[in-house]
Amino acid sequence: MNVTPVEGISIQGLDMPERGVNEATGPGFAQMIGNQLGQIDGSIQQADAAARAMAAGNDVPVHDVMIAMEQAHLKLQFAVEVRNRVIDAYQNLTNMQV
């Protein structure tokens, strides 16, 4: 079996796509993740402060504490699920054969 080389194709001539499209329209991926983690942390701290205030005997309604705790729990659960999906996607990419 004889293989003839393909001529006229240059790998150096291929251009990479430009990255400026997403940068001009909004925050980057890392900044967005950082902002969301900051919001989750703030929600957890708010729920903790409400629970501490109720435990200290301050006039804090129980339902407000429970709502703050449940919101923090749901946000944290969502973040863990997103992390799991990102890890799965990364593992799928690294296991692909080129």
Sequence and secondary structure as in RCSB ss.txt:
>XXXX:A:sequence
MNVTPVEGISIQGLDMPERGVNEATGPGFAQMIGNQLGQIDGSIQQADAAARAMAAGNDVPVHDVMIAMEQAHLK
LQFAVEVRNRVIDAYQNLTNMQV
>XXXX:A:secstr
       S  GGG     SHHHHHHS  HHHHHHHHHHHHHHHHHHHHHHHHHHHTT S  HHHHHHHHHHHHHH
HHHHHHHHHHHHHHHHHHHH   
